[in-house]
């Protein structure tokens, strides 16, 4: 018998991706799956009706039956599960996480932004409707950053998809001795699944198809996560009030995202900084032991990379670094699947670490290409 796990909020895109990964995981037993009553207007919809990928699979039953997504019950989840993944809105996660832990669940992995920010002021600014219980502190669930802290953690806050890409793009720069930054500018482009499965006019096909739509041109809540990590890693040391800007665009993809990070150097700091080849070597060395970060040598690739198209369906993040000497900036491009390394895949990776399993367990699938 494996470790019993459950998913609450299983009716959405991220919840469905969690079900897909956990159903094939060799060491986790998917023992509980619950969705909200809004899924197809029912409290207990058929799994295959909400997620057609499960039609005819081992989790499916007769055409008129099969497994259903249960109504959320903290008591039932705690009875069945050692760990529970939350793919719920942040206001819901803030309440559910504490209740599940009190009820005896060993670990809660929350994929909402309810627990990502430690700073109360930033939390209130970006998530004013989220009321977190006192003393309910989480480990930020980016394995490449907090691997040691994830082992044995009771509450894990899975990072945002764009924050994951931007942080992985920026982390190696903390190893550049003497690097001083004036500003960091983040340009993110994400597919339609990044907006969830609730119907919005801006997400309708006639509006979204063929478009590059700026839906957060001057600021995004993931910037708060990124800023917190930069401070913790010392990239803002000696740079009071480092400016960090973020613009987000919706693009004509279903899944996948691309983030371009522009690290603008201090004008007096440019001569001693590494060239492009040295930057690539620095990134390769920084991530040489990381199973899900791939550093790409852009000029030698048959297809220009990083590109979301080359990571779809996988837990990889592809990164390439460039030095724009004339402009005094370092350019880092990162691409990942927003439903995998940006959400469900990374959450499973963190849960693997939490239970002492090899972190690649259940996540070794190569990307789909072409996708």
N, C-alpha and C positions, 0 to 999 in steps of 0.2 A: 504494500500500500504506500502511495505517495503522500505528500503533504497536502491536506485538504485546503482548497482555496475557493474564494467566491468573488463574484463581480456584482456590484450594485451600480445601476445606471447602464445596464447592458444593452439598452435599446438603441443607443447612438452609434455613430461611426467608431469612436474610440472604444466603446464597450464591445462592439462587434469584433473589433480587431483583437481585443483582449481575449474574447471567447475563442477566436481562431487559434491564437498562440497557446492558450492554456489547454485547449482540447488535444493538442499534439505534444504537449510537454511531458517528458518522460518521468519527471519527479514531482510534478504538481497534479493533484486530482481535482478537476473542476467539480465542486460539490454543491454549488449554489449560484444561481444567476437570477437577478431581479431587475426589473425595469419599472419605470414610472407608469402610471395609468394613462398618460397621454399617448403612449405607443399604440397606434392604430385604435385609440379610443377604448382600450381594454385594460383591466388590471393585471391580467395574466395571458398576454398574447402568445401565440405559438412562436417558438424560436425561428422556425423556417419562414414564417410570415413576415417577421421583422428583418431577418437576415437571410435572404434567399440563398446565400452560399452554403447554408447548412441543409438545404433540401436534398434528401437522398443520401446524406452522409451518415456516419455512425451515430451522430447525435439526433438524427431524425427518426421518426417512426412511421406508422401508416399514414396515408395521405390525409386522413381526417383526424389524426392525432399527433403523437410525438411530444417531445418536451416543450414545456411552456416557461416563459419568463415569469417568475413568481412576483408577488407583491412584496415590497420591501418590508422586512421584519428583522430588527436588530437581534431579537432573541433567537430566531431561526438561523440567522447568519452566524452568530456566535456558537450555536450548538453544532453547526456543521463544519465550520471553517477555523483553520489556524490563522490564515491571512485573508484579508479582504481588500480588493481593489475598488476604489471609488471613482467612477466616471460620471460624477454628478456635478451640478452647478455648485459654485463655491459656498453659497449660503447654506446649501444642503450638506455639503461635505463638512463644514465647520461643526455642525451638530452631530452628524452621523459618526465622524471619526472618534469623538470623545465617548459617545455612547457605546460604540463597538469595543473600544479598549476597556471601558468599565465593565462591559458584559463578559470579558474574558478572551477576546481575540488577541492573539500574540502580536500581530503586525497589521497596520493599515497603510496601504499605499494609495495616496490621494493624487489623482491626476488633474484636479482643479487647482486654481491659484489660491485657495483658501489659506494655505500655510507656507507659501513660498517666501514671504517677506518677514524678516525679524523686526524691522524697524516699525514701531507703531504709527509713526507719522506717515511713512510711505504706504503702509497698509491702509490707513484711513483715506488717504488721497485717492488711491487706485481702486480700492474695494470697500467703499463706505457702507455697503449693505451687509458685509460679512461680519458676524459677531463670533469671534473665536473664544472658546472657554478659557479661563485663566489657567496658566501652567501647561497648556497643550502645545508643546514645542516639537517641531519636526526637524528631521535631517533633510537638507536639500539634496534631492536624489539624483545628482549628476555623478555617475560612477567615476569618471575621469578626474573629478574634483574631490569627492568625499567618500572614496571607496572604504577607507578604514572605519569611518563613522557609520556607514550603512550596516556593517556587521552587527546584528543584534538590535537594530533600531526598532522601536515600537511604532513610530509614526514617520512616514517618508513622504515628502512633498515632491512629486515628480515635476521637473522643470517645464516651462513652456517650450513649444516647438521652436519658435524663432529665437528665444533666449538660448536654447541648447546650441543651435548653430553659431550664434554670435559669440557665446562664451568659449566654445571650442576653437573658434577662429582667433580669439584674443589671448587665451591662456599662455601659449608659448612666448608671447611678447614679454611676459614677466621675467623671462630668462635673459632678456637682452640688457646687458649691463649698461646703466646710465641712460637708458631710454626715457625721455621726458615727452609727454604728449600734451598738446594744446587742446585737442578735442578728438572725440570719436564719433563718427557718423555711420549709421547703420541703415542700409537700404535693403529691405526684405520684400520678397515676392512669394506668395503662397497660393496653393490651389484651393478649390472651393470647399474641400472637406475641412479646411481650417476654420470654417464658419459654423460647423456642426450641421445637424440635419433638420433644424427648424426652418420652415419656409419663410423666406424674406424676399421682398420684391428685388432687392439688390442681388440676391442669389439666383434669381430665375434665369433660365438658359438664354432667352433673348437679350438679357442685360449682361450676363457674365461671359458669354461665348465671344471669342475674338477680341476680348478687352484686356487692357492693363488699367485696372481701376484703383485709384488711390483711396483706400478707405481709412487710413490713419496717416495723412501726409505730414503731420507735425506732432508726433508723439504717440507712444503706444505703451501699454502697461508692462510689457515685457522689458522695457528699458529699466525699470526699477530693479528687476532681478539682475540684469547685466551690471548695473552700477554697483550693486551690493557685492558682487563677485570681484569686480575690479578693485574695489576698496580693500577687500579681504586679501587679495593677491598682491597688493602693493603697487598696482599699475597707476594709482593716483597719487602715490607718495611724492611729496614736493610739488604737487600741482593742485593748489587749493582751488576748489570750484571747477574741476575738470568738466568741460561741457560734453554732454553725451546726447546726441540727437538720433531719432529713429523715425523712419518713414516706411509705411507698409502698403503694399499694392496687392490686390487680388488679380490673379492671372488665369489664363485659360488652361488650367490643369485640374484634374480631379484630386490627385494627391501629389505631394512633393513640394519642397520650397527651396529657394535660393536666397542666401544672405550675402551681401557684399559689405564688408567692414572697412571703412577708411579711417586709419589711425593717423591723425595729422600731427607731425612732429614739431617740437619747439624749434624755432628758426635757428637758434644757436646750437642745436643738438644734432644737426644733420651730418656733418662730415665723418663722424666716427661710426655711423650705423652700418649694419651689414648690407651687402648687395643682394640681388635676387637669388643667386645660387646659394649664398650663405644662409639666407632666410629659409630656403627649402630644406637645407641640411639641418637647420635648427628645429624646424617643425618635425622632420623625420625623427630626429633624436628624441624630441619631447614626447612623441606619441609611439615610439618603437615597441612598447609593450602593451599598447592598447588594442584590443582585438577588433574594435568597431570604428576606428578612425583611420582613414586611408589618405595619405598625402600624395597628391597627383602632380606629376611632372607635365605641366600643361603643354609645352611645345612638342613633346614626343607622342602625344596621344592621337589616335586616329580620329576620335570624336572630341571636340573641345570639352574639357572637364574642369571643375566640377559641374555637373548638370543633374538636376533632380531625376531626369529620365534614366540615369545610370545607377540609381540607388533604390528605385521603387520596389517595395515588397521586402526590403532588407532592413537590418538594424545598423547599416553603415552610415557614417558621415564622411563625405569626401571634401578635402580641403586643398586649396592651392594658395600660395603666398607670393606677392610681387612687391618690388620696391620701386616706387615712382619718385626717382631722385629729384627730377626737376620741380615737382610739386611739393616735395618734402612730406610725402605720406607713404605709409605702408598699406597695401591693399590685400585683403585676405577674403577669399570667396569660399563659402561652405554650402554644401547641398545635402539634404537628407529627405527621407520620407516622413512627412509630418505625423502620420499615423503610427509609424514604427519608432525610429530613434527619437522622433519628436513627441512620442506619447506612449503607446502600449508596449512597444518593444523595449524602450528604456525602462519602463516600470517593471517589466518582467526581469530585465537585467539587474535592476536594483534589488528585486525580491530574491533572485538567485543568490546575490551576495549576502543578503540578510540571513539566509538559511545555510550559508556555507557551501553552496553548490558552485561548480564552475560557472562563471557568469555568462558564458556563451550557450549554456544549456537551453535547448528549445529555440535558439535564435540563429542557427547556423545557415539558414537558407540564403542562397545567393540572390542578388537582385534579378528582377525580371528585365530582360532586354532583348528586343525593343519592347517598351511598355506603352 
